[in-house]
Amino acid sequence: MAGDAGMPICFETHRNRITNDLLFTLDLLEQVAEMRILAYLSYILVSREFSYPISDEHEALVRQVLDRAWAFHGRVASSQQIQVEITFPQHKVWLDIFLHWWEYGFRSWRRRAGANARLSFVCELGPRPYAITDREGNTTDRWEEALLMKSLVRELFERTAVDVQVSYEGSANA
């Protein structure tokens, strides 16, 4: 129906939805070849309770989702928390995992998308109860955190553009 209307549609990996379970979602992707994903990776990480370091098996499963992602929601989770503050030193390992996944996802998307395609990435930093709070119920500065995430993600996205261009130029000169 979306195709007939000229409206692109992506199915979000999200809690309390049919795509909450990673293994079921992968089965669904196998059955529906044209299905596009909006990769909301924090829900995948938490629902499967991935431990750190991420195993090769789990990495391969996430990459299957990323290879079908046409949009992204940006939130960093840990194996037990749906959203962690990305400037806290104890969360750097989780931030690095998500940056790694997003970079892989951007590269995969660039291989599939047209030259003038646009990728949607939303800094999805929610208020309480998603955000960690202090004793008084205060959250960190969500705006500053979103700006930091935007900067980190933009750098990744631009780097993947240069890498793809270099790859294309290398192929043409071969």
Buried (B, 14 or more C-beta within 10 A) or exposed (E): EEEEEEEEEBBEBBEEEEBBBBEEBBEBBEEEEEBBBBBBBBBBBBBBEBEEEBEEEBBEBBBBBBBBBBBBBBBBBBEEBBBBBBEEEEBEEBBEBBBBBBBBBBBBBBEEEEEEEEBEBEBBBEEEEBBBEEEEEEBBEBEEBBEBBEEBBEEBBEEBEEBBEEEEEEEEEE
